[in-house]
Amino acid sequence: MSGSRQQHQPGLGKLDRMHRAIDLKVHYYGTPVVLISTRNEDGTANLAPMSSAWWLGQSCMLGLGNAGHTTANLLRERECVLNLAPSTLADAVDRLALTTGAHPVPERKAAMGYVYEPDKFAVAGLTAQRSEVVAPPRVTECPIQLECRVIEAHPFGDRCTAIEVRVVRAYLEEGLKIPGKDYVDPVGWDPLIMKFCEFFGGGSNVGPSRLAEGWRMPHPRLVR
């Protein structure tokens, strides 16, 4: 009986046999790389790459490990800058990999090969730019910079915290702005994406979106 019902369910066919149940070890399907600048306890700047962030309205949720130096800075100082890295900054971001502003290096990170680095901007070859609303600096080379304040922290899993921040000031390179509109050009913006710990970029527009039309999102082809 159950087999008969399955044959009549719409959408079921031979292609479904290609899917197999699997115990995936990592769910890391791809999000933009963000360089988070925070202020250390001694007033110096820390810079760390992360790629577990999502936005809704003027707020962003950051997923960070509890032992991270950036997490400690955020919870203490309650502010940061989210610098969105373009695909051209892959090398700079990679130079920050396996570095930490925590001294001594936490045992778990030390086992992974992390080393203490007090000047993250210098290591990455990036330029610190004064912020206007918050204390941590912006990254000059990032075309999108978001000054943020921490709203709330939520425990997430065994070793992580989801930190809710609100954007209090946003900066955008002129070339990424849709002419006459306060919107990012989705075609011109090529974010650095990390999927399963590997870098990706060079995305292109694969087709029109009815959702964008319904939300009246401006697009370069539609600007008059």
matplotlib code that plots the C-alpha trace (Angstrom):
import matplotlib.pyplot as plt

x = [0.0, 2.7, 4.6, 1.5, 1.0, 4.7, 4.3, 1.5, 3.3, 4.2, 7.9, 9.1, 11.0, 14.2, 16.5, 15.5, 17.5, 20.7, 20.3, 21.8, 21.5, 24.9, 26.3, 27.9, 30.7, 30.5, 27.6, 29.6, 27.9, 29.2, 28.8, 30.6, 33.9, 33.8, 36.9, 35.8, 37.7, 37.4, 39.3, 41.6, 41.6, 44.7, 43.0, 44.8, 43.0, 42.3, 41.3, 39.8, 38.2, 35.0, 32.3, 29.3, 27.2, 23.8, 21.8, 18.2, 17.2, 19.8, 20.9, 23.4, 24.0, 27.6, 28.5, 31.7, 33.6, 33.5, 37.3, 38.0, 39.7, 37.2, 34.3, 35.9, 36.4, 32.8, 31.3, 33.5, 33.6, 30.1, 31.1, 32.9, 33.3, 32.2, 34.4, 33.1, 36.0, 35.8, 37.2, 40.4, 41.4, 41.7, 45.4, 45.1, 42.4, 44.5, 47.4, 45.2, 44.4, 45.8, 46.6, 45.0, 45.1, 44.9, 48.0, 48.7, 47.2, 44.2, 45.2, 42.7, 43.9, 47.5, 46.9, 45.5, 48.6, 47.4, 50.1, 49.8, 49.9, 49.4, 49.3, 46.8, 46.6, 50.3, 50.3, 47.4, 48.9, 45.7, 45.2, 43.4, 40.9, 39.4, 35.8, 33.2, 30.8, 32.7, 36.2, 37.6, 39.0, 37.7, 39.6, 40.3, 40.6, 37.1, 34.5, 31.7, 32.3, 29.6, 30.1, 28.1, 27.1, 26.4, 22.7, 22.7, 24.6, 22.9, 24.5, 24.7, 25.7, 28.4, 31.3, 29.8, 27.9, 25.5, 26.2, 23.5, 24.8, 23.1, 24.5, 24.9, 26.8, 27.5, 30.1, 30.2, 32.7, 31.1, 31.6, 29.4, 26.4, 23.6, 23.5, 20.8, 19.9, 21.1, 21.6, 24.6, 25.0, 24.5, 26.3, 29.3, 29.6, 31.8, 32.1, 34.8, 32.9, 34.2, 32.7, 34.1, 37.2, 38.0, 37.8, 35.5, 34.7, 33.8, 30.0, 27.8, 24.1, 22.6, 19.1, 16.3, 14.5, 10.8, 11.4, 13.6, 10.9, 8.3, 10.4, 11.1, 14.8, 16.6, 19.0, 21.5, 19.5, 16.4, 17.8, 16.7]
y = [0.0, 2.4, 1.7, 2.4, 5.8, 6.6, 6.0, 8.6, 11.4, 14.2, 14.9, 11.4, 9.7, 8.0, 10.9, 10.6, 7.3, 9.4, 10.9, 8.9, 9.5, 10.4, 11.5, 14.8, 15.9, 19.6, 21.8, 24.7, 25.4, 28.9, 32.4, 35.7, 36.2, 39.0, 40.6, 41.6, 44.4, 44.7, 46.5, 44.6, 45.2, 47.4, 49.5, 48.1, 46.7, 43.0, 41.7, 38.2, 36.5, 34.6, 33.3, 32.4, 35.6, 36.4, 39.7, 40.6, 44.3, 46.4, 43.5, 40.7, 37.5, 36.3, 32.7, 32.6, 30.1, 30.8, 30.6, 33.1, 36.4, 38.2, 36.8, 38.1, 41.5, 41.7, 40.7, 43.2, 46.2, 45.7, 47.0, 46.1, 46.7, 44.1, 44.5, 42.5, 41.1, 41.0, 37.9, 39.9, 39.8, 36.0, 36.1, 38.8, 36.8, 33.6, 35.4, 35.8, 32.1, 30.3, 33.5, 34.7, 37.8, 35.6, 35.2, 32.6, 30.7, 28.5, 24.9, 23.7, 26.4, 25.7, 22.0, 23.2, 25.3, 28.8, 31.3, 34.5, 37.7, 41.1, 43.1, 41.5, 44.4, 44.2, 40.4, 40.7, 43.7, 45.7, 49.3, 50.5, 53.3, 55.4, 54.7, 57.4, 55.8, 52.9, 52.5, 49.6, 50.7, 49.8, 48.0, 50.4, 47.6, 46.3, 48.0, 47.4, 48.4, 48.2, 49.8, 47.8, 47.6, 44.3, 43.9, 40.5, 37.2, 33.8, 30.4, 28.2, 24.6, 23.4, 25.7, 28.7, 31.9, 33.7, 37.4, 39.8, 43.1, 46.1, 48.2, 51.8, 53.2, 51.7, 52.6, 51.7, 52.3, 54.6, 52.1, 49.6, 51.9, 51.7, 55.3, 57.4, 54.6, 53.7, 50.1, 47.8, 46.8, 43.0, 42.5, 44.6, 43.1, 40.0, 38.7, 36.3, 33.1, 30.3, 26.9, 24.0, 26.0, 26.8, 30.3, 31.0, 34.1, 35.4, 34.8, 36.0, 36.7, 33.4, 34.7, 37.1, 36.9, 37.3, 37.9, 40.9, 42.2, 41.7, 43.5, 46.3, 45.9, 48.2, 46.7, 48.4, 47.3, 48.9, 52.2, 55.1]
z = [0.0, 1.0, -2.3, -4.3, -2.6, -3.2, -7.0, -7.1, -5.1, -7.4, -7.8, -7.0, -9.7, -10.7, -9.8, -6.2, -6.1, -6.5, -3.0, -0.1, 3.6, 5.0, 8.4, 7.2, 9.5, 8.5, 7.4, 5.9, 2.6, 1.8, 3.3, 2.7, 4.4, 7.0, 8.5, 12.0, 13.6, 17.4, 20.1, 22.5, 26.2, 25.9, 23.2, 20.2, 17.2, 16.5, 13.1, 12.4, 9.4, 9.9, 7.6, 9.7, 9.4, 8.1, 7.8, 8.2, 8.0, 9.9, 12.1, 11.7, 13.5, 14.0, 14.8, 16.8, 19.0, 22.7, 23.0, 20.3, 21.1, 18.9, 20.9, 24.1, 22.6, 21.3, 24.7, 26.6, 24.2, 22.6, 19.2, 16.0, 12.3, 9.8, 6.8, 3.9, 1.8, -2.0, -3.8, -4.6, -1.0, -0.7, -0.1, 2.6, 4.4, 4.1, 5.8, 8.8, 9.0, 12.0, 13.8, 17.1, 19.2, 22.3, 24.4, 25.5, 22.6, 23.8, 23.9, 21.3, 18.8, 19.5, 18.6, 15.2, 14.5, 15.6, 16.6, 18.5, 16.4, 18.0, 14.7, 12.4, 10.0, 9.3, 8.9, 6.3, 4.6, 5.1, 6.1, 9.2, 8.6, 11.4, 12.2, 12.9, 15.4, 17.0, 18.3, 16.2, 12.8, 9.4, 6.7, 3.8, 1.2, 1.9, -0.3, 2.3, 5.9, 8.6, 12.0, 14.5, 18.1, 20.0, 21.0, 22.6, 22.8, 22.6, 23.5, 20.4, 20.6, 22.9, 22.1, 20.2, 20.7, 18.3, 18.7, 17.5, 16.2, 14.7, 11.9, 13.1, 10.1, 6.6, 4.1, 0.4, -2.3, -4.9, -7.7, -6.0, -5.5, -8.0, -9.5, -7.9, -5.4, -1.9, -2.8, -3.5, -7.1, -6.8, -10.2, -9.3, -5.7, -5.9, -2.3, -1.2, -0.3, 1.9, 1.4, 3.4, 4.3, 0.7, -1.0, -3.9, -5.9, -9.4, -9.1, -11.9, -12.4, -13.6, -14.3, -13.4, -10.0, -9.5, -5.8, -6.5, -8.7, -6.1, -3.5, -6.0, -5.6, -8.0, -10.5, -12.8, -15.9, -14.5, -13.4, -15.5]

ax = plt.figure().add_subplot(projection="3d")
ax.plot(x, y, z, "-o")
ax.set_aspect("equal")
plt.show()
